[in-house]
Amino acid sequence: MDELIRNLLALQNLEFGGQETDDTAAQVAELRGKIPPPVLGHYDRLRVRGKKGLAVVNNQVCSGCHMRLPLAVIMTLRHGQDLQLCDNCGRYLYLPDETPGVPTGEEPKPKPVRSPRRKKKSLAPPDDLKLTASPPAPLQIQIQPRLSPE
């Protein structure tokens, strides 16, 4: 299964590469001979429409249509049991080569140790400081009678 995907990917790169020479035509013919006719027929239908036949899966999302894929499809791809098509765009799906995030020979840097958080200061005044202010005086409003024109 893995070799079939590699052949399809190489064929797609050659056909969508833009450079057509006698050498590339020979390579395309050789790769087409290695791919089974049903798979090649589906690939050609997509290619006639101007679409690429393969799409890489990143973070459980098809890169062709940007739709999330079911977990069962991802697991089938990981196990390499069968070819999987995207339910939305119809492209053949493949997982990129898994490369570790850290190159070999280098160890990841440890995270810096954080100091514990300090307690927040309370907004209440300390017990030894008592406020001795009297409550504010009530407001006095004067109402003037309205003069009516009589």
Secondary structure, 3 states (H helix, E strand, C coil): CHHHHHHHHHHHHHHCCCCCCHHHHHHHHHHHHHCCHHHHHHHHHHHHCCCCCEEEEECCEECCCCCECCHHHHHHHHHCCCCCECCCCCCEEECCCCCCCCCCCCCCCCCCCCCCCCCCCCCCCCCCCCCCCCCCCCCCCCCCCCCCCC
